[in-house]
């Protein structure tokens, strides 16, 4: 069962950090930037096959991808999440 945030016990500076705070803060900033819509791609065209196309190998729904440097294409959801060994 998940505890409410009010029930959490927090110990500040409990152990020696592996990563310096400045490095951690910079990594968090980059992570936040990468999860923005710019990193995920911009919808450039209408997804006409949304909900209709499935992967011929695993049966997972396929979704559209559009990037500045790639032509619009569809990719297997499993391949995208887990890689070629999915």
Buried (B, 14 or more C-beta within 10 A) or exposed (E): EEEEEEEEEEEEEEEEEEEEEEEEEEEEEEEEEEEEEEEEBEEEEEBEEEEEBBBEEEEBBBBBBBEEEEEEEBEBBBBEEEEEEE
